[in-house]
């Protein structure tokens, strides 16, 4: 089994920054990618950013240029640096780990951006 624990969410004003962290533990092997998804009230969960085991990152268009995903393989941790936050970024952010088709999820951390 794999456990994912997110941290770093909170309340921030528009234009501000937050850094999310996700620490993975347990049966951590054969990891294809780790990433962040988010779900706003009344909306479907959507991909925010993903980073492969080789360090290649991809972003949703809505966050490109504002968010940066990174990972520390030694610590089995993935980060999401969020800058220039907007009210529409308000959501619960979930960490995801992809073991080649086997997906694991964290419990989520709430990010609220006030206008």
N, C-alpha and C positions, 0 to 999 in steps of 0.2 A: 504494500500500500504506500501511497504518497500523501503527505500532508503539506498543505500550502497555507501559510499564515501571512495575511496582508497587514500593513500598517502605514500610517502617514496621512490618512484622510482627515478631513476637518472642514472648517468654515473659513473662507477666504473672500476678500473683495475682488471684484472684477479687475483684471490687470495684474493680479497677484500670482504667486507661485506656490506649488506644493510638490513634494517628492514622495511618491509611493514606493514601498518596498514589499517584496514577497519572498519569504524564505521557504525553501523546499526541504523536506526531510523524508526519511523512509527509504523506500526502494527506488532510489534515484539512479537509473541507468538507462541507456538507450534513449536519451532525450532528443527529440527532433527539434523542438522549439518551446519557448515559453513566451507568454504574452499577457496582454491586458485587454479585457473587455469591459464594457460598461452598460448599464441598464438604467435609463431614466424612467420616472413614473409614467405608466401607461404606454411605454414603448418596448420594443424588442431589444434583447441584448445584442450589442454590436461590437465588432472588433475595433480596438483603438490602436494597438501596436503589437507587433510580434517580432521576436528575434530568434534566429536559428542557432543551432549549436555552434555553427561557424561564425556567428556574429553578424549575419546579414539581417537588417531591420527593414520592416515595412510598416507603413502607417496609413490610417484612414485619412482621406483627403481633408476631413474637417479638423484634423490636429496637426497635419503636416506643417513643419516649420515652427510649431509651438511646443510640441512634446518630443521628448527624447527617451527612447528605451535603451537600457544597457543591462549587462549581466556580469556577475562575478562568479565564474565557474567554481572557484575555490571555496566560495561560501554558499554555493547553490542558491544564489539570490538574484532576483531580477528587479530592476528599478524602473520607475517611470517619472522622469522630471517633467513637470507640467508648468509652463510659463504662459504669460499673457492669457490667463484663464478668463473664460466668458461665462455668463449665466447659463448658457446652453450646455456647458460642460458638467453641470450638476447631474450627478448620477451615483449609483453604487458601482464601484470599480472592482472587478473580479480578476484575480490572477488565474492563469491557465497554464497547464503543462501538458504537452503533447508527446506521448511516447509512441509515436508512429501509429496513430489511430486509437490509442487508449488515452482518454482525456481525463484530467483531474482539475478540480476547481477549488479555489479558496472560498471562504464564506463571504468575502466582500468587505469593502471599506467605503464609507460614504464621503463623497466630496460635494460640498455645497458652495456655490459661487454666488455671492450677493451682488446686486447691481448698484 
